[in-house]
Amino acid sequence: MELITGALFASAYHFFGFTWETLMTILFISLLVIITVSDLAYRIIPDRIVFLFLGLFLVLRFFIHPNETYASHLIGMVLGFGIFLLIAIVSRGGMGGGDIKLMAVVGLFLGYPLLFVTILLSTFFGAFYGILLIVFKGAGRKAEIPFGPFIALASVVSVFYGYAMINWYWQTFYY
C-alpha cells in the first residue's frame, strides 16, 4: 500500500507540478488510501476521517479550484451525497452510510463533472469485481462487498484522467 501511495503522490506532482493543486490531490489521495484500508479491513468508513477531510476541502476548495468555480464543487458535494443516499434508500441498505458521506467528499473535491465519471467508474469496477466473485468464488448476488475501495480507485482515475475521458466522450459521440 505504501508503494502505491508513493506512486500516486509522484503522479500528482507529475500531473500538476509544484502547485497548490498537487497538495490538495495528495491530501485527497491520503483520504482515499485511509478509506480503502479501513473498508477492506473493517468494512467501515470512519465518520471522523470523512468529516475531517470534508471540512478541510470545504475551506481549501474555496481558495484552490483551478478548473471550476466553487459552486461546481458544492454542487458536486450535494449530488454525490444525494445520489448515493437515493441508492441506499432504493436498495434498502445496499449502500452503507460511509459510502454516502465519502461521495459527498469526493463530489466536493472533484466537482460535478468529474463526480459523474467517478460514479460511472466505481459502479463499473464494483460490478466487474462482483462478477469475478460470482464466477470464480461462487459468491451469491447478495454478497456484501465493501464499495469504498472502488470509489477510491474511480476517484484516482478521475483526478488524473477524468477530463480526458469527458473530452474523448464528447469528441467521439457528439462531434
Backbone as numpy.savetxt, mean C-alpha at the origin, in Angstrom:
# Nx Ny Nz CAx CAy CAz Cx Cy Cz
14.90 -10.02 5.32 14.06 -8.83 5.32 14.94 -7.57 5.32
16.05 -7.65 6.04 16.95 -6.50 6.09 17.54 -6.19 4.72
17.86 -7.22 3.96 18.41 -7.03 2.62 17.37 -6.37 1.70
16.15 -6.83 1.78 15.07 -6.25 0.97 14.85 -4.79 1.35
14.84 -4.52 2.67 14.64 -3.15 3.13 15.76 -2.25 2.63
16.99 -2.70 2.75 18.12 -1.91 2.26 18.05 -1.66 0.77
17.64 -2.69 0.02 17.50 -2.53 -1.43 16.39 -1.53 -1.77
15.31 -1.56 -1.00 14.22 -0.60 -1.24 14.65 0.83 -0.89
15.42 0.98 0.18 15.93 2.31 0.54 16.84 2.84 -0.58
17.71 1.96 -1.09 18.60 2.35 -2.19 17.79 2.70 -3.44
16.72 1.96 -3.68 15.86 2.25 -4.82 15.19 3.61 -4.67
14.79 3.94 -3.45 14.18 5.26 -3.21 15.18 6.36 -3.57
16.42 6.19 -3.16 17.44 7.19 -3.49 17.67 7.23 -5.00
17.69 6.07 -5.63 17.89 6.00 -7.08 16.77 6.71 -7.84
15.54 6.52 -7.42 14.39 7.10 -8.11 14.22 8.59 -7.85
14.44 9.02 -6.60 14.11 10.39 -6.22 15.32 11.27 -5.93
16.53 10.67 -5.91 17.72 11.46 -5.62 17.76 11.87 -4.16
18.57 12.87 -3.88 18.73 13.36 -2.51 17.69 14.45 -2.28
16.44 14.01 -2.00 15.32 14.93 -1.86 14.50 14.58 -0.62
13.57 15.47 -0.30 12.64 15.20 0.79 11.72 14.02 0.45
11.42 13.87 -0.84 10.58 12.74 -1.26 11.27 11.41 -0.96
12.58 11.38 -1.04 13.32 10.17 -0.69 13.13 9.84 0.78
13.25 10.85 1.63 13.05 10.63 3.06 11.63 10.12 3.33
10.65 10.74 2.69 9.26 10.30 2.86 9.09 8.85 2.40
9.68 8.51 1.28 9.55 7.16 0.74 10.23 6.15 1.66
11.37 6.51 2.22 12.05 5.62 3.16 11.19 5.40 4.41
10.54 6.45 4.89 9.63 6.30 6.02 8.45 5.38 5.65
7.92 5.57 4.45 6.80 4.75 3.97 7.22 3.29 3.85
8.39 3.05 3.29 8.90 1.68 3.17 9.08 1.07 4.57
9.55 1.87 5.51 9.71 1.38 6.88 8.37 0.92 7.45
7.33 1.72 7.24 5.99 1.33 7.68 5.59 0.00 7.04
5.79 -0.10 5.74 5.36 -1.30 5.01 6.12 -2.55 5.47
7.39 -2.40 5.79 8.18 -3.54 6.29 7.66 -3.97 7.66
7.42 -3.00 8.55 6.90 -3.31 9.88 5.56 -4.04 9.77
4.69 -3.51 8.91 3.37 -4.10 8.73 3.47 -5.52 8.17
4.33 -5.71 7.20 4.48 -7.03 6.59 4.93 -8.06 7.61
5.96 -7.72 8.36 6.48 -8.66 9.36 5.42 -8.95 10.42
4.76 -7.92 10.90 3.74 -8.09 11.94 2.56 -8.91 11.45
2.09 -8.62 10.24 0.93 -9.34 9.71 1.27 -10.80 9.42
2.46 -11.06 8.92 2.85 -12.44 8.66 3.08 -13.22 9.95
3.71 -12.59 10.93 4.05 -13.30 12.18 2.86 -13.42 13.13
2.09 -12.34 13.27 1.04 -12.31 14.30 -0.37 -12.10 13.75
-0.46 -11.90 12.44 -1.75 -11.62 11.79 -2.46 -10.41 12.40
-1.65 -9.39 12.65 -2.20 -8.15 13.18 -1.41 -6.98 12.61
-2.12 -5.92 12.32 -1.50 -4.66 11.91 -1.72 -3.70 13.07
-0.68 -3.40 13.84 -0.85 -2.62 15.07 -1.35 -1.20 14.81
-2.41 -0.82 15.54 -2.97 0.53 15.41 -1.94 1.59 15.75
-1.12 1.36 16.77 -0.12 2.35 17.18 0.79 2.73 16.02
1.23 1.73 15.31 2.14 1.98 14.18 1.40 2.72 13.06
0.22 2.25 12.73 -0.55 2.86 11.64 -0.89 4.31 11.97
-1.35 4.57 13.18 -1.74 5.94 13.56 -0.52 6.85 13.67
0.62 6.32 14.11 1.84 7.11 14.16 2.22 7.61 12.76
2.22 6.69 11.81 2.58 7.07 10.44 1.49 7.91 9.78
0.24 7.69 10.14 -0.85 8.52 9.61 -0.62 9.98 10.02
-0.36 10.20 11.29 -0.09 11.57 11.77 1.16 12.17 11.13
2.20 11.36 11.04 3.45 11.82 10.44 3.24 12.23 8.98
2.55 11.40 8.21 2.33 11.70 6.80 1.33 12.84 6.60
0.37 12.99 7.51 -0.54 14.14 7.42 0.25 15.45 7.48
1.22 15.49 8.38 2.03 16.70 8.53 3.02 16.84 7.37
3.76 15.77 7.09 4.80 15.85 6.05 4.23 16.07 4.66
3.12 15.42 4.35 2.53 15.58 3.01 2.01 17.01 2.79
1.74 17.70 3.87 1.32 19.10 3.74 2.45 19.93 3.13
3.69 19.56 3.45 4.84 20.30 2.96 5.53 19.65 1.76
5.41 18.32 1.66 6.14 17.59 0.62 5.15 16.79 -0.21
4.80 17.31 -1.35 3.88 16.59 -2.26 4.17 17.06 -3.68
5.25 16.55 -4.26 5.70 17.08 -5.54 4.79 16.77 -6.73
4.08 15.66 -6.70 3.34 15.24 -7.89 1.87 15.62 -7.89
1.30 15.87 -6.74 -0.11 16.21 -6.66 -0.31 17.30 -5.62
-1.53 17.71 -5.47 -1.86 18.67 -4.43 -2.13 17.93 -3.13
-2.16 18.68 -2.04 -2.46 18.09 -0.74 -3.85 17.46 -0.75
-4.77 18.08 -1.48 -6.14 17.55 -1.57 -6.14 16.14 -2.15
-5.27 15.88 -3.12 -5.17 14.55 -3.71 -4.81 13.51 -2.66
-3.94 13.88 -1.75 -3.53 12.95 -0.70 -4.65 12.74 0.32
-5.36 13.81 0.64 -6.50 13.66 1.56 -7.61 12.83 0.93
-7.87 13.06 -0.35 -8.86 12.25 -1.08 -8.42 10.79 -1.08
-7.14 10.55 -1.32 -6.61 9.18 -1.30 -6.81 8.51 0.04
-6.61 9.27 1.12 -6.80 8.73 2.47 -8.26 8.32 2.68
-9.18 9.21 2.33 -10.60 8.93 2.52 -11.04 7.76 1.63
-10.62 7.76 0.38 -10.99 6.66 -0.52 -10.40 5.33 -0.07
-9.13 5.33 0.33 -8.50 4.10 0.79 -9.24 3.50 1.97
-9.56 4.35 2.94 -10.31 3.90 4.11 -11.71 3.45 3.71
-12.39 4.28 2.93 -13.78 4.00 2.57 -13.96 2.76 1.73
-13.12 2.57 0.74 -13.23 1.40 -0.14 -13.01 0.11 0.64
-11.99 0.11 1.49 -11.71 -1.11 2.24 -12.72 -1.34 3.37
-13.26 -0.26 3.92 -14.35 -0.41 4.90 -15.57 -1.04 4.23
-15.88 -0.57 3.03 -17.00 -1.14 2.28 -16.77 -2.62 1.97
-15.55 -2.97 1.60 -15.21 -4.38 1.35 -15.41 -5.20 2.62
-14.97 -4.66 3.75 -15.12 -5.38 5.02 -16.58 -5.58 5.37
-17.41 -4.58 5.11 -18.83 -4.68 5.42 -19.50 -5.70 4.50
-19.24 -5.57 3.20 -19.87 -6.47 2.23 -19.41 -7.91 2.42
-18.15 -8.10 2.76 -17.62 -9.46 2.93 -17.86 -10.00 4.34
-18.51 -9.22 5.17 -18.82 -9.61 6.55 -17.57 -10.03 7.32
-16.60 -9.14 7.33 -15.40 -9.39 8.12 -14.28 -10.06 7.35
-14.40 -10.15 6.04 -13.35 -10.77 5.23 -12.10 -9.90 5.15
-12.22 -8.65 5.54 -11.10 -7.73 5.53 -10.94 -7.23 6.96
-9.71 -7.26 7.47 -9.47 -6.85 8.84 -9.43 -5.34 9.01
-9.65 -4.91 10.24 -9.60 -3.48 10.55 -8.23 -2.86 10.32
-7.19 -3.63 10.54 -5.84 -3.13 10.29 -5.61 -2.82 8.82
-6.15 -3.68 7.95 -6.03 -3.45 6.51 -6.75 -2.16 6.11
-7.89 -1.91 6.71 -8.67 -0.72 6.40 -7.89 0.54 6.78
-7.35 0.53 7.99 -6.58 1.70 8.45 -5.28 1.85 7.66
-4.66 0.73 7.32 -3.44 0.79 6.51 -3.72 1.43 5.16
-4.85 1.09 4.55 -5.19 1.69 3.25 -5.44 3.19 3.35
-5.88 3.65 4.51 -6.00 5.10 4.71 -4.62 5.75 4.66
-3.64 5.13 5.30 -2.28 5.67 5.28 -1.67 5.57 3.88
-1.89 4.45 3.23 -1.39 4.27 1.86 -2.01 5.34 0.94
-3.31 5.53 1.04 -3.97 6.54 0.24 -3.45 7.94 0.53
-3.19 8.23 1.79 -2.63 9.53 2.16 -1.25 9.71 1.57
-0.43 8.69 1.65 0.93 8.81 1.15 0.97 8.92 -0.38
0.23 8.05 -1.05 0.32 7.97 -2.51 -0.58 8.97 -3.24
-1.69 9.35 -2.65 -2.66 10.17 -3.36 -3.60 9.28 -4.15
-4.69 9.90 -4.62 -5.73 9.05 -5.21 -5.40 8.42 -6.55
-4.58 8.96 -7.42 -4.36 8.17 -8.64 -3.59 6.88 -8.35
-2.57 6.97 -7.51 -1.77 5.78 -7.22 -2.47 4.83 -6.27
-3.43 5.32 -5.51 -4.20 4.45 -4.63 -4.90 3.37 -5.45
-5.47 3.75 -6.58 -6.19 2.78 -7.41 -5.24 1.73 -7.99
-4.04 2.13 -8.33 -3.03 1.17 -8.80 -2.72 0.19 -7.68
-2.58 0.71 -6.48 -2.27 -0.13 -5.33 -3.39 -1.12 -5.03
-4.62 -0.65 -5.08 -5.76 -1.54 -4.82 -5.79 -2.65 -5.87
-5.63 -2.28 -7.13 -5.64 -3.28 -8.21 -4.52 -4.30 -8.04
-3.31 -3.82 -7.79 -2.17 -4.72 -7.65 -2.27 -5.60 -6.41
-2.68 -5.03 -5.29 -2.77 -5.83 -4.05 -3.82 -6.92 -4.20
-4.91 -6.60 -4.88 -5.94 -7.60 -5.13 -5.40 -8.71 -6.04
-4.68 -8.32 -7.07 -4.08 -9.30 -7.98 -3.08 -10.18 -7.24
-2.17 -9.56 -6.48 -1.15 -10.34 -5.75 -1.80 -11.29 -4.75
-2.79 -10.80 -4.01 -3.48 -11.64 -3.03 -4.23 -12.79 -3.68
-4.92 -12.50 -4.78 -5.67 -13.55 -5.49 -4.72 -14.60 -6.07
-3.61 -14.14 -6.63 -2.62 -15.07 -7.20 -2.08 -15.99 -6.10
-1.75 -15.41 -4.96 -1.25 -16.21 -3.83 -2.33 -17.19 -3.36
-3.56 -16.73 -3.28 -4.66 -17.60 -2.87 -4.85 -18.77 -3.81
-4.75 -18.51 -5.10 -4.87 -19.59 -6.10 -3.73 -20.59 -5.92
-2.52 -20.08 -5.69 -1.39 -20.99 -5.45 -1.62 -21.85 -4.22
-2.17 -21.26 -3.15 -2.47 -22.04 -1.94 -3.51 -23.12 -2.22
-4.52 -22.79 -2.99 -5.56 -23.76 -3.32 -5.00 -24.90 -4.17
-4.21 -24.54 -5.17 -3.70 -25.54 -6.10 -2.63 -26.42 -5.45
-1.68 -25.81 -4.73 -0.53 -26.58 -4.25 -0.64 -27.04 -2.80
-1.43 -26.37 -2.00 -1.54 -26.74 -0.59 -2.91 -27.31 -0.23
-3.84 -27.27 -1.18 -5.16 -27.79 -0.91 -5.99 -26.93 0.03
-5.65 -25.67 0.14 -6.39 -24.76 1.01 -7.79 -24.53 0.46
-8.71 -24.25 1.35 -10.08 -23.96 0.93 -10.22 -22.50 0.53
-11.35 -22.19 -0.10 -11.60 -20.82 -0.55 -11.73 -19.85 0.61
-12.05 -20.35 1.78 -12.25 -19.51 2.95 -10.98 -19.39 3.81
-9.85 -19.86 3.31 -8.60 -19.79 4.08 -8.26 -18.33 4.38
-7.84 -18.09 5.62 -7.47 -16.73 6.02 -6.04 -16.45 5.56
-5.90 -15.36 4.84 -4.60 -14.95 4.32 -4.36 -13.53 4.79
-3.23 -13.27 5.46 -2.95 -11.88 5.84 -2.77 -11.02 4.57
-3.54 -9.94 4.49 -3.54 -9.13 3.27 -2.53 -7.98 3.33
-2.05 -7.64 4.53 -1.10 -6.54 4.68 0.14 -6.66 3.79
0.76 -7.85 3.70 1.93 -7.97 2.83 1.64 -7.67 1.36
0.43 -8.00 0.91 0.07 -7.72 -0.49 -0.17 -6.22 -0.70
-0.75 -5.57 0.30 -0.89 -4.11 0.24 0.50 -3.47 0.22
1.40 -3.99 1.04 2.76 -3.45 1.10 3.49 -3.62 -0.24
3.42 -4.81 -0.80 4.08 -5.07 -2.09 3.51 -4.16 -3.18
2.19 -4.07 -3.24 1.55 -3.23 -4.25 1.89 -1.76 -4.04
2.01 -1.33 -2.79 2.37 0.06 -2.49 3.78 0.38 -2.97
4.69 -0.54 -2.76 6.07 -0.33 -3.21 6.12 -0.24 -4.74
5.43 -1.14 -5.40 5.38 -1.10 -6.87 4.78 0.24 -7.32
3.74 0.69 -6.64 3.09 1.95 -7.01 4.00 3.15 -6.79
4.75 3.15 -5.71 5.67 4.26 -5.45 6.65 4.41 -6.60
7.21 3.30 -7.05 8.27 3.37 -8.04 7.76 3.34 -9.49
6.68 2.62 -9.74 6.24 2.43 -11.12 4.78 2.80 -11.38
4.10 3.31 -10.39 2.67 3.59 -10.53 2.33 4.54 -11.65
3.04 5.66 -11.72 2.73 6.63 -12.78 3.08 6.07 -14.16
4.15 5.29 -14.23 4.50 4.65 -15.51 3.41 3.68 -15.93
2.84 2.96 -14.97 1.75 2.03 -15.28 0.50 2.77 -15.73
0.19 3.88 -15.08 -0.97 4.69 -15.48 -0.76 5.24 -16.89
0.43 5.77 -17.15 0.72 6.31 -18.49 0.64 5.22 -19.55
1.19 4.04 -19.25 1.11 2.94 -20.20 -0.35 2.60 -20.50
-1.16 2.53 -19.47 -2.57 2.20 -19.65 -3.26 3.20 -20.56
-3.08 4.49 -20.27 -3.74 5.52 -21.09 -3.25 5.50 -22.53
-1.94 5.33 -22.71 -1.40 5.30 -24.06 -1.85 4.07 -24.83
-1.99 2.96 -24.15 -2.39 1.71 -24.80 -3.86 1.68 -25.16
-4.72 2.18 -24.27 -6.14 1.99 -24.46 -6.93 3.25 -24.83
-6.29 4.41 -24.75 -7.06 5.63 -25.01 -6.42 6.58 -26.02
-5.34 6.20 -26.62 -4.75 7.07 -27.65 -4.76 6.40 -28.99
